[in-house]
Amino acid sequence: MAFKIGALALTLGYPFIVYWGLQSFNAALLLPLLAIVLALRWVAGEQSTDRKVILVSAVGVALIAIIWGIQQGLKFYPVLVNFSMLVIFGSSLYARQTVVEKLARIKEPDLPPEAIAYTRNVTRVWCAFFVLNGVVSAGTAIWGSEEIWMLYNGFVAYILIGFLMAVEWIVRQRVRRN
């Protein structure tokens, strides 16, 4: 449980820590922080999908850091997480059950066919979100100032995730009533 809390805190605080670190000292000194974040997420990850996201993110950050520099590698971490989530959610559209359906079955194991179709559509919405969020995150990493990058990736993106979850919950309640 402590690993999960530590991983969550470092993941949520990552943009702020990177921003502060880039203002205070050499970007190379932040790589151990990223390694700690990824290691904690690996230990806390209960499913293979969690570990796939971590592995893709780690390899991606390393490649970007080698090609474009450590600072860009650090700033592209949120982009790579979005890309990984897009791959996981998107590939589940071709599987028997989507990621969203699997999550829904935790609470309601016997889903009717209409609910299964609904979860498939919700999975598509999340895929679209990951594309848009990843594009904006990449834009902030490439063209934005460090302040813009931190604001979007450390605040706005989380607000958008919460907003999408809230809208989906409201829509789900209406769909259930009908």
Order of alpha helices (4+ residues) and beta strands (2+ residues): alpha-alpha-alpha-alpha-alpha-alpha-alpha-alpha-alpha
